[in-house]
Amino acid sequence: MLKIFNTLTDRLEEFQPLEGNLVRMYACGPTVYAFAHIGNFRTFVFEDVFKRFLRFKGYKIKHVMNITDVDDKTIRDSKAQDPIRLKEYTDQFTAAFFEDCDQLQIDRPDVISHATTHIPEMIQLILRLKEKGFTYEKEGSVYFSIARFANYGRLSKLNVDGILAGASVDVDEYEKQDARDFVLWKAAKPGEPFWESPFGPGRPGWHIECSAMSLKYLGETFDLHCGAIDLIFPHHENEIAQSEAATGKPFVRYWVHGEHLIVNGEKMSKSKGNFFTLRDLLQRGIDPLAIRYTLASVPYRRKLNFTNDALHQAESSLKRLQELQLRLSTDNFPTGRNEIFSARTLLALQQFEQALDDDLNTAQALAVIFDLVRESNIHMASGEFRDENAALLLEILEKMNQVLRFWRPVQLDLDQQIQLLIEQRNQARREKNFALADEIRGKILELGYLIEDTREGIRWKKC
Ligand SMILES: [Zn+2]
């Protein structure tokens, strides 16, 4: 049984979706004003491992992600004066974001919803809140009155006593100590993009989009909402307020938040020169899968210290895994099965699942994998490893890889396959195992190639 830490209840809970084996999942997407940095990708990789693990456990997932393409930052950096210009600016970063996700093997959500294409849904939701008396208007902007919502502060454990009644905040991001009535609809400012609405021309506040979209695609109550811890306040607190005030129902059952990433022990910042986008690292020739490995190797609730050493370690760990896979796919093992090692391999899969069942303990899951790798190498060296062991081990490693996506399946092209078979045949001939040599020649023939032994060595041609 999967246990996961729920920020809302502040404890580990057994995960059980509301409806059969369908998990309805929402994850806050990127704000597309710049290239995403590796801290952002730590969160997206954690969510991806979570999602793939749920799939591994037999769940079906409906995964929704928003793209914030209108907010304070997109408007500030684009300097756009109208929605069309704003979209031109944000589109390039949306495309870049998904290219980066592909590099990191992050699975696409089932629904990707842009804020700017959901303005009517947001307006509808604000109207619903207005009808129920949760809002007030001031100088063309609409605010959510947090004093009217009794549960405000439950997620972030905010003490609302000292909060000034009736004071409001217009910016999208602010600290806990500045908790105020937050803005749902912002009155248009001169020179900024705006949309028409029943409240007058303006644009949505940042928080309303996630409530409107999750309501539309996942229903009034859904299973899982993920994000980075810095979204707990105010963003997720405000999502709960907007959604629950409108529907009168619990919004999300499990809130799961990923910790921050630091670089060389320090908070990442442009001024310190330790700020990296994924693109910065790829330009240095770093394997994206080693980056994924590094990001996922620390359990999501622990701070991750991103260092060059960690990247190098990831690269060498991946190399060990890939070498093993290559041997398993290409070596000739004696036929049959070593029962003890078969049982050992199956046990590893169980231990892998138990590790991730324990609040997604990825570090433990990796320890299980590398114990298995080490023992496989020992068994191979002892000659006790058989062809059925190789097949089983490959299958188990592939199952693990469906969750972690750290390595690429070994795929040899035809040329490499034949080269490898020829080497194996030479080895067999040197060992005077002519039966095996003939068998390998047969395999090469099956691939459509004929080999000839000539005085200059071996030639092969298409037959
Ligand atoms: Zn959100």
Residues whose N, C-alpha, C, O or C-beta is under 5 A from the ligand:
A	BS01	ZN	C28 C210
